[in-house]
Amino acid sequence: MKNRIFVDYGAVAENARKIVSRSGKGLFAVVKNNAYNLGLADVTRTLLGCGVSHFAVTLSEDAVFIKERFPEAYVLQLNPARGEEARAAREMGIALSLGSGEWFREYADALGGVDLHMKINTGMNRFGFSDIREASAVVRACSARGLSLTGLYTHFALAEEADLSEHSAHVDLFAACYEALSPLRSFRYVHSENSAAVLLRDRRLSFCNFVRPGILPFGYSSREPVEWLSPSVFVSAEVIDVRPLRRGERLGYGTGFTAGRDMRVAVLPMGYGDGLMRARAVLPVYVNGASCEILGKILMSHTFIEAPDGVSVGDVAEIYGEHVKIDALASRGIANNAEQLAALHIWRYAQPERL
């Protein structure tokens, strides 16, 4: 067995249904970076199967990948399209993000027949219109040219912070922009709520008809753990060696760990080269139901754990599963759980196994 990563796509589908039910809005599923490394094709197929038909990606090649395999899917490319990407979008029916007047002026002649989603910058400062007067002028220009400006959206930068005062100001700003622009254009898609914002259920965003979560359908929260979500990723590794370590002996590279007593150490064939974050070392793993401390630094291909009596070669160590969920990284303030999920090299182990 060695290393194994299970992906429960049924959990992904169930989480998506619950998000739609609880929000009362449509779902734009963010499936960037190979669907957080859970597999773009499998995740898209799963979500289409449970009634989700709208997807957002960052890269043109991901948008093309989905449309070639699932032509019925509605796909929005969030990164600004460049050169041939705009032509490909028109040919394949890919919606594009409209994030600046400069971009619009450069590509306006190539945007006939392409759905456009105007992005408002509310504080992320990644893309988007910061000047409502410029945004209004571009909306009018789209109407004059007969362009299909169908969407309005933003991305909230601070929805997962403990202090929500700045986020609240961002919500008010987007609402004000909608108030200013909606008399100029009727938008079919209005979306702003990422995973953290979905959980806040802010009534001021009732004018939005879609939510746009990333990690939430996979069963993980960018705020606090959520009891109604079902985790979709389970990671384990096989113990490949058990050896004694005497008091005073070092373990691994450098001087990161020195045994304070005689002990047994088990070696797991998984490390940061497999996507296991070094920050994960502060949480235990579980072998035969027993909590086992990670010792020293996580190496590129190996992890050391303390081996209680009864642990032997061939036993399975639970890295993420029933006892320790990826959400624990975020709730303990250790690391971002989306970072850990996306880092796992699921496709290194062939097709993910389904529970």
C-alpha positions in Angstrom: 0.0 0.0 0.0 2.7 2.5 1.0 0.9 5.8 0.5 -2.8 6.1 -0.2 -5.1 9.1 -0.8 -8.9 8.4 -0.9 -11.2 11.0 -2.5 -14.8 10.7 -1.6 -16.6 12.3 -4.5 -19.9 11.4 -3.0 -19.0 13.8 -0.1 -18.2 16.5 -2.7 -21.7 16.1 -4.2 -23.5 16.1 -0.9 -21.6 19.2 0.3 -22.5 21.0 -2.9 -26.2 20.2 -2.4 -26.1 21.5 1.1 -24.4 24.8 0.1 -27.1 25.4 -2.5 -29.8 24.6 0.0 -28.5 26.7 2.8 -27.6 29.7 0.7 -30.7 29.6 -1.5 -28.5 30.6 -4.4 -26.9 29.0 -7.4 -23.3 27.6 -7.1 -20.4 28.7 -9.2 -17.9 26.0 -8.2 -14.2 27.2 -8.2 -12.2 24.3 -9.6 -8.9 26.0 -10.2 -5.5 24.2 -9.9 -6.9 20.8 -10.9 -9.9 21.3 -8.6 -7.6 21.8 -5.6 -5.7 18.7 -6.8 -8.8 16.5 -6.4 -9.0 16.0 -10.2 -10.6 18.5 -12.5 -12.4 15.9 -14.6 -13.7 13.9 -11.7 -14.8 16.9 -9.7 -16.5 18.5 -12.7 -18.3 15.3 -13.5 -19.4 14.9 -9.9 -20.8 18.4 -9.6 -22.6 18.2 -13.0 -24.2 15.0 -11.7 -25.7 16.8 -8.7 -27.0 19.7 -10.7 -24.1 22.2 -10.5 -23.4 23.5 -14.0 -21.3 26.7 -13.4 -17.6 26.6 -12.9 -14.8 29.1 -12.4 -11.1 28.5 -13.2 -8.1 30.8 -13.4 -6.3 29.4 -16.5 -7.4 29.3 -20.1 -6.2 25.7 -20.5 -8.4 24.6 -17.5 -11.4 26.3 -19.1 -10.7 24.6 -22.4 -10.2 21.2 -20.6 -13.7 21.4 -19.1 -15.5 22.6 -22.2 -13.9 19.9 -24.4 -15.0 17.1 -22.0 -18.2 18.7 -20.7 -19.6 21.1 -23.3 -22.8 21.6 -21.3 -20.8 23.2 -18.4 -20.8 27.0 -18.1 -17.1 28.0 -17.5 -15.8 31.4 -16.3 -12.1 32.2 -16.7 -11.1 34.5 -13.9 -7.6 35.5 -15.1 -7.5 38.2 -17.8 -7.6 36.5 -21.2 -4.7 37.4 -23.5 -4.2 37.1 -27.3 -5.5 33.8 -28.6 -7.3 33.0 -25.3 -10.0 35.6 -26.3 -10.5 33.9 -29.6 -10.7 30.4 -28.0 -13.2 31.7 -25.5 -15.5 32.8 -28.3 -15.1 29.6 -30.2 -15.7 27.3 -27.2 -18.3 29.4 -25.3 -16.0 30.3 -22.3 -17.0 33.3 -20.3 -14.3 35.9 -19.5 -13.5 38.2 -16.7 -13.6 41.9 -17.4 -11.3 43.5 -14.9 -10.1 46.8 -16.3 -10.8 49.5 -18.8 -7.4 49.0 -20.3 -8.1 45.3 -21.0 -11.5 46.2 -22.4 -10.1 48.8 -24.8 -7.5 46.3 -26.0 -9.8 43.4 -26.6 -13.2 44.9 -27.2 -13.2 44.1 -30.9 -12.6 40.4 -30.2 -15.4 40.0 -27.6 -18.4 39.7 -29.7 -20.4 36.6 -28.6 -18.4 36.2 -25.4 -20.1 36.3 -22.0 -18.3 38.9 -19.9 -18.3 39.1 -16.1 -17.2 42.5 -14.7 -15.1 42.3 -11.6 -15.2 45.0 -9.0 -12.1 45.5 -6.8 -13.3 45.7 -3.1 -9.9 45.3 -1.5 -8.2 42.2 -2.9 -6.3 44.4 -5.4 -5.7 41.4 -7.7 -7.9 42.4 -10.6 -11.1 44.5 -10.9 -12.4 48.0 -11.4 -11.6 50.3 -8.4 -13.3 53.4 -10.0 -17.1 53.2 -10.3 -17.1 55.9 -13.0 -14.7 53.9 -15.2 -16.8 50.8 -14.6 -20.0 52.7 -15.6 -18.3 53.9 -18.7 -17.3 50.4 -19.7 -20.9 49.1 -19.0 -22.2 51.7 -21.4 -19.6 50.9 -24.0 -20.6 47.2 -23.8 -24.2 48.2 -24.4 -23.2 50.4 -27.3 -21.2 47.6 -28.9 -23.8 45.0 -28.3 -21.5 42.9 -26.1 -22.8 40.3 -23.8 -22.0 41.7 -20.3 -23.9 39.1 -18.2 -22.0 39.0 -14.9 -20.9 41.2 -12.0 -18.7 40.0 -9.2 -16.0 40.6 -6.6 -13.7 38.6 -4.4 -13.7 39.3 -0.7 -10.2 39.4 0.8 -11.0 39.5 4.5 -14.1 37.3 5.0 -12.1 34.7 6.9 -10.6 37.2 9.4 -11.7 37.2 13.1 -12.3 41.0 12.9 -14.8 41.5 10.1 -15.0 45.3 10.2 -13.0 45.8 7.0 -14.8 42.9 5.3 -18.1 44.6 6.2 -16.9 47.7 4.5 -16.0 45.6 1.4 -19.6 44.2 1.4 -21.0 47.7 1.5 -18.7 48.8 -1.4 -19.8 46.0 -3.6 -23.5 46.6 -2.8 -23.0 50.3 -3.7 -21.4 49.3 -7.0 -24.3 47.0 -7.8 -26.7 49.8 -7.0 -24.9 52.1 -9.3 -24.4 49.7 -12.2 -27.7 47.7 -12.2 -29.8 50.5 -13.6 -27.4 50.5 -16.6 -27.4 46.7 -17.2 -29.4 43.7 -16.1 -26.9 41.2 -14.8 -27.7 37.5 -15.1 -25.0 36.4 -12.7 -24.1 38.3 -9.6 -21.6 36.5 -7.4 -19.3 37.5 -4.5 -19.3 35.0 -1.7 -16.2 32.8 -1.5 -16.1 29.9 1.0 -15.7 32.1 4.1 -18.3 34.6 3.0 -20.8 31.8 2.3 -20.6 30.8 6.0 -21.3 34.4 7.1 -24.7 34.4 5.3 -24.7 38.2 5.1 -28.2 39.5 4.2 -26.7 42.6 2.6 -25.6 40.3 -0.3 -29.2 39.1 -1.0 -28.9 40.8 -4.4 -26.3 38.1 -5.4 -27.9 35.1 -7.0 -24.8 32.8 -7.0 -22.2 31.9 -4.4 -18.7 31.1 -5.6 -16.9 28.9 -3.0 -13.6 27.2 -3.5 -12.7 24.8 -0.7 -16.2 24.5 0.8 -17.6 21.8 -1.5 -14.6 19.6 -0.7 -15.7 19.6 3.0 -13.4 22.2 4.5 -13.9 25.6 5.9 -11.6 28.6 5.7 -13.1 29.9 8.9 -14.0 27.5 11.7 -14.9 23.7 11.2 -18.4 23.3 10.0 -20.4 20.3 11.3 -22.6 19.9 8.3 -19.7 19.5 5.9 -18.3 16.1 5.0 -14.5 15.8 4.5 -13.6 14.4 1.1 -9.9 13.6 1.4 -8.4 10.8 3.5 -4.6 10.3 3.5 -2.6 7.4 5.0 0.8 5.9 4.8 2.2 2.5 5.6 4.9 2.0 8.3 8.0 0.9 6.4 10.4 0.6 9.4 10.4 0.5 13.2 13.7 1.1 15.0 15.0 1.9 18.5 16.3 5.4 19.3 18.4 5.8 22.5 18.3 8.7 24.7 20.6 11.5 23.3 20.5 10.3 19.7 19.5 12.6 16.9 16.8 12.0 14.4 16.8 13.1 10.8 18.7 16.1 9.4 20.4 18.6 11.7 19.6 18.9 15.4 15.9 19.3 15.2 15.1 16.3 17.4 17.1 14.7 20.1 15.6 11.8 22.1 15.1 12.6 25.7 14.6 9.0 26.5 14.9 5.6 25.0 12.0 5.2 22.5 10.8 3.4 19.3 10.5 5.3 16.1 8.4 4.4 13.0 9.2 5.6 9.5 6.5 6.7 7.1 7.3 7.0 3.3 5.5 10.4 2.9 6.9 13.9 3.3 6.8 17.4 1.9 7.7 16.1 -1.5 4.3 14.4 -1.5 2.7 17.6 -0.4 2.6 16.9 3.4 3.3 20.4 4.8 6.0 20.7 7.4 3.5 22.7 9.5 1.5 19.4 9.8 4.2 18.1 12.3 2.5 19.8 15.3 -0.5 17.5 14.9 -0.4 13.7 15.6 -1.0 10.8 13.3 -2.9 7.7 14.3 -1.8 4.1 14.1 -4.2 1.4 15.3 -6.3 4.1 16.9 -3.4 5.4 19.0 -2.1 9.0 18.8 1.5 9.1 17.6 3.6 12.3 17.8 5.5 13.4 14.7 9.2 13.6 15.6 11.5 16.3 14.3 11.1 17.9 10.8 9.0 16.3 8.1 11.5 15.3 5.3 11.0 15.3 1.6 10.1 11.6 1.4 9.8 10.5 5.0 8.1 11.3 8.3 9.2 10.0 11.7 6.6 9.2 14.4 6.9 7.8 17.9 5.9 4.1 17.8 4.0 2.8 20.8 4.2 -0.8 21.7 2.3 -2.9 19.1 3.1 -0.6 16.1 5.0 -2.7 13.4 6.0 -2.6 9.8 3.0 -2.7 7.5 0.6 -0.9 9.9 -1.4 2.0 8.4 -0.8 5.5 9.8 -3.7 7.9 9.3 -2.4 11.3 8.2 -5.8 12.9 7.6 -9.1 11.0 8.2 -11.4 10.2 11.1 -9.1 11.6 13.9 -7.3 14.5 12.2 -9.0 16.6 9.5 -7.4 19.1 7.3 -9.5 21.8 9.0 -7.4 21.3 12.1 -4.6 23.2 10.4 -6.8 26.3 10.1 -8.6 26.0 13.4 -5.3 25.7 15.3 -3.9 28.7 13.3 -1.1 26.5 11.9 -1.6 26.9 8.2 -4.2 27.4 5.5 -6.2 24.2 4.8 -6.6 25.1 1.2 -2.8 25.2 0.9 -2.5 21.7 2.3 -5.3 20.3 0.2 -3.8 21.8 -3.0 -0.3 20.6 -2.1 -1.2 16.9 -1.9 0.1 15.0 -4.9 -3.0 12.9 -5.4 -2.2 12.2 -9.1 1.2 10.7 -8.2 -0.7 7.7 -6.9 -2.6 7.0 -10.1 -6.4 7.4 -10.1 -7.7 8.5 -6.6 -9.6 5.6 -5.0 -13.2 6.2 -4.2 -14.7 5.4 -0.8 
